[in-house]
Structures are given as C-alpha cells and as structure tokens.
C-alpha cells in the first residue's frame, strides 16, 4: 500500500467509524450468532491470498459485524460498561499510528512523563491523598494480582521472589461478594484458593468488619499468618461498598496489606458528593479503578495507586544488561511497576479524555448517569410486580419480576425474561444471584445513554414481562 492509497483508506475508515457511531443504536445490541458460525464462514476463504481493502472491509462487515456485541450502543446495560468517547477514539488512532513500546523512559520519554503527569492529575481529580503514586495497568485484575504480590514480598522481606515459598501459611480475605479476580490472583500468586477466606456481608451486601476480625483472630490461633485483605468499592453483583475505614482499622491492627478494588465505581469519586464512598482510603496500601469502565476511555486503561512505590518496584524490578540506560536513576521506568515488560501508550487517551471534557464535563456526564439509574429504580418502585433486590448506590439497578399471585419458580421466570429481552436485540442486560435470587442487572454507564433510552428500556421490559407471564397463565 503506497502513501496515497494509505491516506485515502484512512479517510474511508474514519468515515466508517463516524457512520458507525451515528447508526450504532440501530444494531442488535447483543450478537445472536451461533457458536462456530463465524469460524465456519472464515474457513470458506483463503487467509493467505492477497486482497485489497475493498474486499477486507466488505468481509469485515459481512462476516464479523454480525458477531459484534455493541458495547457502545446507548441500550447496552450489561456487566459494567466499557465505554469510549470521541477524544479517546482519536487518541487511540494516534496511539496506533505511533506504535510506541513504552517499557522504559528511553524508548518513549513522552509516554513515560505523560503517564506520570496524568496519574497525578487523575489522583487529584478523584480526591486520593497526595501520598499515593499511580501507574496505568491493563485491568483491575492485573492490579489486584500486583497488590497481592506486593503483600507477599513485603511480608517475607522479598524472599519468595528469590527462594520461592518455604512453608508459609498465609491467609487472605475478601467479602463473599468480591470480584472473581481476587480468587484468581490468590491462585496465580501461589497462595492457593483454599487460603482465601470469604467474609460474610450485611443486608446491603457489604463486608462485615467484625466478621473479618473474627476470622483473622481464628486464623492466628490456628497458626496461619494473615497477609492481606481486599475491600470492594462497588461489588460486581450489586455495586455494594465495603466499609473501607472500618476494614482499614482491622488491617492496621493485624498488620495486613489492604487493597481496594474500585474498578467501576471509582469513577464516581470525580464527584465531590460521592467521596464518602471511599471514606478511609488514606489508610489503604493500594487502590485501583478503571477509567476504561465508566470514564469514557477505551479499554484497556486501569489506574493503580500505591502508597509506597518503592515496594512496588522492588517486587517487580529485574534489570538485565540490555535494558540498562544512563537515565535509569533519573526517571520512571514503568516496566518495573507491574507484571509485563512491554507497555502500550495508554496515558495518551486518558489525557485526551480529561482535557477533552474537562473536570466539569466529566462530572456532568457521571451525574446524569446517576440520575438515570435513580429514574429507572423509581419506575420499578412504582409497580407492584417488580422488586428491587439491592440498594441503588450509584448506577446499578438490581431487580426481578414478581407477578402478582405467581405460583411458579421466580428464578426460572426471570431467567426466561432475561433471555427474551436480550434475544430481541433492543437492549442487553446481565444477571447475578443475590441470596439465591435470580437478579436482573441494569447498569447505566454507556456514554450516550439518555433519558429516552431509559424510558424505552423500562417500557420494553414491562411489556416483555407481561407478555411472558400472560403466555404462562
């Protein structure tokens, strides 16, 4: 492809992207292709035969686009959002063009220093203490694993990195509602999932600090070494908030490393009126949240903050001769701040988003999402045949359909309702189970979701529920 053709294709693909966002609301939100359908279609062609961009783009639209679940649709209410925005997309275009490998300062001084700068600005914007230092990770799962490895090495004088485990009997703690990444991190870090203690929760699905202390005390009596606790600042199931300050006091009393997972909900801290959700964060050792979830920044971009960056660097730093430079003592080499050596230029899109909207613009968008979630919950409460199953702390609404005088299995009924909703293509929700009750989750966090989308979603859910129940009566 010569430079003139490349320029022409750049314009065509830019137009395709702009058209996509103009029309995304018209696509089925959830892909309804069957397993193997796309692979079968791909196998019909010859991957090694040269084709032009016309053919490639046509095949993308014909084969792959039907298999796309449209996370950027304003009718996407599933999981937690992975939203984006025009500033982020434009920055990603530059990131792809520059193709930086940002492992050390010398391989991309701009990337290293922009990351240092933007993480300080983001820290201040969400109200974290100045004692925290930040680095961008790919995901909260990686950040949580990183925190657990820091805890392991701090507790052993960085000995396990050198000699491996030597019979240590560590215990780690999280709530029953904590994200599965905690268990995965415990397994990968070598502790063994049997040594992860899941602490009971209260009526709002938040960890009970007294129960945490009881379990720590019992483990000490049994000869275990309590190592770390992970607090959830917004659980995945219902967006419940563990009491960080109370947990922090327990962690301090017993010398535990305290990590806070604020993956989606951390973005709410942009609002001063929501800072109470992180009360006690000054007591913790590490904190993570994902701008790629609710801060209009393309996946992946996870903001990981630590109180002691030297502990982080000492846990991960390995410096072979071929990575040494004359500037190492003067700069941050972010390859030493986490698991991977290679790193993308993630700070660029975060910088574009923060400056592209400004603090007030971001606050206005987050406040609107909170308002819309509250509106949906109010609509549910106005009906006797729907039931809220958890407090609406921020933007997640957990509910189920409970038709009057229904004598069947409510879990099964709501599972069928969810399948009916999602197969329609008009919206996309997911589910969880709260106290064994099948729970529908609607999360308001997609960048372009407006009040009309919430009203339409509510009306559609009610209509589908009534039709489903009518067929069974």
N, C-alpha and C positions, 0 to 999 in steps of 0.2 A: 504494500500500500504506500503510494507516494504521498508527499506532504499535502498536495492539493486535494487528493481524494480523502485523506485523513481529515482535513478541515471541513470538507463537505459532509462527511459522516458525523463529525462532531455536532454540526448544526442539526442534522437529521435526528440524531439520538437525543439532543436537547429538546427538540420539538416533541419527540415521542414521550419524553418524561413529563413535559408540561401538559401534553394531552392526557396522559395517564392520570395526573392529579386532578385535572378538570373533570374526568369521567369516572374516577375510581368508585364513586358512590353507586354507579350502575352495575358494577361487577358483583357476582355472588360473593359474599364476604368469606365464607368457608368453601374451600375447594371440595367438590364432590366426586373427584376421580376415584377410581377403584385401585387397590394395591396392584402394582405391576403394570398398570395401563400406560403410564408414561414410558417406562423402561421398554415395554414391548414396541411402542411407536419409535423410540430412539433406535432400537435394534434393526428397524427396517432400512435405515440409511447406512452409509459408509462414512464413519467418522474421520477417516484418513484421506478422504477425497477433498481437494481444494474447492471451496465455493466462495462466491462473493458475498458482500454484506447484505445485498438484497435477499439472498437465499437464507442467510443466517438469521436475519431479523424476522423473516417470514416463518421460519421454523420455530423461532422463539415464541412467536405469537400463536402458532398453530399447535405446537406440542407442549410447551412449558407453561404458557399463560393459563390454560385451564387448570393446571395443578398448583397455582399460586393461591394461598390464603392471604387475603388483602388486609394486612395488619394496619395499613394506612387509611382504610375506609372509616368514615365517621360512625359507621354502625358496628365497629369492632369493639366488643365489650368483654372479651375473653381474657383469661390468665391475668397478667398485668400488662400494660401497654408496652410496646417497643416503638415509640413514636419518633417522628422526624419532623423536619421543618425546612422551608426553603434555604435559610442560611446554612443549616447543617448539610443539606444536599450539595450546595455549591462548594462548601469546604471539602466535602468528600471527593468532589470532582478534582479539586486541586491536589488533594492527598494522593489520589490515584495517579495523577499526571506526574507529580514529583517523585513518587515511589521511593520514599525515604526508608532506610533501615536505621531506626533510632536507638540502637543498642547502647551507644556511648556518646558523650558530648561531641567528640571529634567527628563522628560520622554524620552528625546533624546538629550543629550548635543551636540553630533556630528552634528545632524541635525540643531540645533539652531545656532551653531557657524559657520558651513559651510554656512548657509544661510546669516548670517551677512557678512561673508568674500566675498562670491561670488557676493553679491549685490553691495558691494563696488567696486570690480574689474569690474563688468559689467558697473557700473556708469562711471568709468573712461574710459572704452573702447569706450563708445558711446559719451563721451565728455560732460556729465552733470556736473554742478558745484559741488564742494565738499560739498556744503551746503545741498545737497539732501541726504536723507536716504531712503533705499529701503527695501521692503518686497515682497515676492512672493505671488501673489493671483492666483486663479484658472483661471480667464479670465479677459479681459478688461471690460466686462460688470459689473462684480463684483467690479472691481477697480473704475469704474466711479460712481457706486452707493455709494461706500465707500467715494469718494470725495464729492459727494452731501450731504451725511450725515455729513461729517466733516464741510462743509459750513453751514449747518443748525444749527449745535450745536455751532459753533463759533459765529454765528450771534446772538444767543439767550443766550449766556453765559451758554451753555449746559443745557438749561432749558427744551427744548422739550423732551429730554430723560427722564426728571423727571415728567413733568406735561402734556405732550402732547401739541398739537397746541392750541393756545389761541387767535385765530383770526388774526394771522399774514397773511399779503398779500404779499407773496414772488413772485418774478418773476425770471425766469432762462432763459438763452439764448444759442442758438447754431445756426449753419447755416442750411439752407434748405437741405443741402446735408449730414448733420451729421448722424452718425450711429443710428439705432433704439434703441440701448441700452441707449441712453441719455433719450429718452422719457420713456422707461421702468423704468429707475432709478428714474425719476421725479415722476412717478406714485407710485412706491414702497415706496419712501421716504415720501409720503403723501402730496406732493405739489399740485398734480392734473395736468393732462396733459394740461389743459386749461391755465396754468400759465407758460408753456414752449413757449417762443417766438422764432420763427424760422426766422433768419435774411437772407435777400436776398444775392445772390452770384454774383460774377463778371463773365466775359466771360470764365474764366478758372475754374469756379465752386468753388471759394474760397470766404469765408465770406467777406463782405464789412464792415470794421470797422466804417466808417461814418454812415452807416445804423444801426449798433449796437448802436452807441451813441444816435442816434435819438430815437430809441425805448426805451432805458434806460431813456432818458430825459422825454419822453412822459409818461412812467410808473410812474416816480417820481411825475410828475404833476397830475397824476390820483390817487395818494395815495398808490401806490404799493411800495414795498421795493425790489429793485434789489439785488439779492443774489449771483448768480454765472453765469459764462459763461464757456462753453466747446468749446475749439478750436480743430479742426480736423487736425492732422498732417498726411494727407493721408486719404481722404474720401473713403468709401467702393465702391461707384459707379464708380468713375474715378480716385481715388488717388489724389485728389486736396488738396492743402496745404493752410490752413488758415494763414494769416499773424500774427504770434504769438506776435511779438513785438508790432505792432500797436494795437492789441486787448488787450495786456497786459497793455498798457498805458491807454486805456479806462477803463479797470477793476480797475486799481490803482486809477484813478480819482474818480470813484464812489464807491470804497471800495468793489468790487466784488471778490469773490473767483474764481480763474482761474485754470481750469483743462485742460490738453492737452491729447487728445486721439491719440496716435501714434501707435495703435495696430499692424498693419503690417509694416508700413513704418519706424518705429523706428529702425529696424534692419539696415537700410541704414546708420544710424549715425555711424556705425562701420567704415565707410569710411570717412576720414577727408574731402574729397572733397564734401561730401554730408551734412556736418554740417550746411550749410546755411539754410537747410530745417527747422531747429529748432532755427533759429535766434530769440532771445528774450526769450528763455526758462528760463533764470535766473530770469525772472520776475514772473513766474507762481508759484502756490501753490502746484500743484501735476502734475505728468506725468506718463503715462503708455504706455508700449509697450509689445508685446507678443513674446518672444523667440520661443514659440510653433507655430508661423506662418511662419517665414522666417529665423529662426536661427537654424534650423536643430535639434530642441529639441522637444521630444514627447509632445503632448497635455496631460495634461494642465500645463502651466507654464507662468504666466503673471507677468512682472516686474513692480511694482508700487512704485513710488518715491514721497516722500513728503518733503516739506521744513521744516515743524515743526512736528516731530514725536510725540511730547507731545500732540498736538491737536488730532492726530490720536488715540493715546492710550486713551486719556480722553473721546473720543467719544464712544469707544467700550469696555473699561475695565469694567468687572464685576468679582469680586473675592470672590466666595463662600468659605467657610471654607475648603472644600475638595480639593480645588485647590491651597491653600496656601503652600508655601515651605520656607525653611530658606534662599534660594538663590534668592528670588524674587527681592531684591534690587540690585543685582549684575549682572543680566543677562537680556537678551531679552526673554520675554515670548510671542511668536508670536500669541498666541490665542487672545491677546489684540490689535492686529494690523489689525483686519478685522472682517468680519462677522462670519465665522464658528469657533467653538471651536476645532474640530478635523482638523488635517492638515497632508497632505502627505509629504514625504521626497523628495520634488521637487528639492531642491538645488543640489542633487547628480547628476542628469542628466545634469543640466546646467554646473556644474563643469567639468564633463566628456567632454562635447562638447567644452567648451572653451579651455581646456587643450589638448583635442584630436586633435583639428585642429590648435590651436594657433591663435593669432590675424591675422597674415599674411595669414594663410589658410582660415580663415573666410572671410577676405577681398577679397581674390582671387575669392571665390565662389560667393559672392554678386556682385562683378564687372562683372563676367561672365553673371549672370542673367540680369544685366542691359544692357549689350551689346546685349544679345539675344533678349530682348524686343525691343531695338532700331533696330535690324536687321529685326524683324518681321514688325515693323512700316515702315521701308524703303521699304520693299517688297510691302506692301499695297499701299504706295505712288507711287510706280512705275506703278500702274494700274489706269485706269480712272473709273473702275467700282466698286472701293472700296473707302470709305471715312472715314478718322479719325474724331472722334467726340469730342475728348478731347486731351489736351497735354499729351505726354508720359513723365511724370515727373520722374518716376522710372521704374517700371516693369509691369505696367498695360496698355494694349493697348485696347482702346475703338473704335469700328469701326462698319460700316454697309455695306451691299452690295447694290450698287446703279447701276443696269444695265442701260446701255445707252438706252435712249428713252423708258424707262419703264413707263407705264401709270397707273399701279396698286398701291395698298396700300403698301408702303415700309415697314411699321411696320409689317404688316401681312407676307410679303415676308421674312423678316429677322427672324421672329418667326418660320416660317416653315424651314428656313435654319438651325437654331439652333437645332430644333428637329431632322432634318435629320442628322446633324453632330453627335449629342450625341447618337442617336439610333444606329449609326454604331458601337459603341464600340471602335473606333480607337482613339478618344480623347474626352475630356469633357470641354466644355465652359459653362459659365452662361451669364446672360444678366442683364441690368438695363435699365432705361429710363433717357435720358438726354434731357431736354427741349422737352419732349413728343416724342422724337425719340427713337424707339426700338434699343437698343445698345448691340452689342455683346462684351463681355469682354474676353480677353485672358491675363492671369496673368502668368508670367514666374517666378516661385519660387520653384518648386519641386526640391528636392536635386539633382537628377540625370538627369535633363533635359539638353541635349546637343544641339549643333548646328544642327545636323542631324534631331533631333526631330522637331525643329522649321521649317526647310526646308520642312520636310514631312508634318507638320501640315498646312503650307501655301499652298502647292500644293494640299492637300486634300480639304481644304476649298474652294479654287478657283474651283476645279473640281466639287465639290458638288453644288456650287452656279451656275455654268454654266449649269449643268445638270438640276437643279431645274428650272432655268429660261427658258431653252430650252423646257422643258415639257409644260410650260405655253404659249409659243409663237405659 
